[in-house]
Amino acid sequence: MANKAPVSPPRFVTFEGGEGVGKSTQVKNLLHRLSQLGIESIRTREPGGTPKAEAIRSFILQGNSEAWGTGAEAVLFAAARLDHVNQLIGPSLADGKWVVSDRFHDSTRAYQGVAGGVQPRLIDALEELALNGYSPELTIIMDMDPEIAFDRVEQRALETGIPIASDRFERENLDWHRQLRQAFLDIARDNPERCFIVPADRSEREVTDQIWSIVQDRFSELAARASA
């Protein structure tokens, strides 16, 4: 009788990093590898993931909240996250599915907290409310010099002929993005049990392979499942 593949419990994985570092591509690649092992997974993003959260995303990224200040933006992100957690993340995990999210609470800490100057006590209070007991088991922080990241975005636009549509945060200056990068590195330093830094200034395949190695090391049932 053939060995039955080990059951993989539901996992919650997040991807973080600055603008243009390739998070969306690597989320897609991870889900592809999970599907090859027969693991059902959900791809989502923040802000967004649910109709209400997507509406808040559109409002913020179009710059409509900028005049309200970064504190108000943090509150809006928390509102979107609470709906995301309650309507999609929590139910998906309860159904036994993996959830892989392009951004989560670390982005609020980096963007609004560090780069935006929102007081830590407000960030902490909003996080406690919005997470509703859910927290990622693994966070991949994709790291790249912002200048290189934006050069890549511009090159991609030239190659595809698709113009760059910058949003509320992409329009910030380079020094702001450097501060943002450092914020993510500091988050990784302060949370070594959860966060892993992946240099993103390499080929897509190299980055994908390193992320998969990290995921397999963190969740040992994957290696057993692959060999079953």
Protein Blocks (a to p, Z undefined) as FASTA:
>chain_A
ZZddddddddddddeddehilmmmmmmmmmmmmmmnopacdddddeehifklmmmmmmmm
nopmmmnojklmmmmmmmmmmmmmmmmmmmmmmnopacddehifklmmmmmmmmnopafk
lmmmmmmmmnnopacfbdcdddddfklmmmmmmmmmmmnopacdddfklmpcfklmmmmm
mmmmmmmmmmmmlpccddfkbcfklmmmmmmmmmmmmmmmlmmmmmZZ
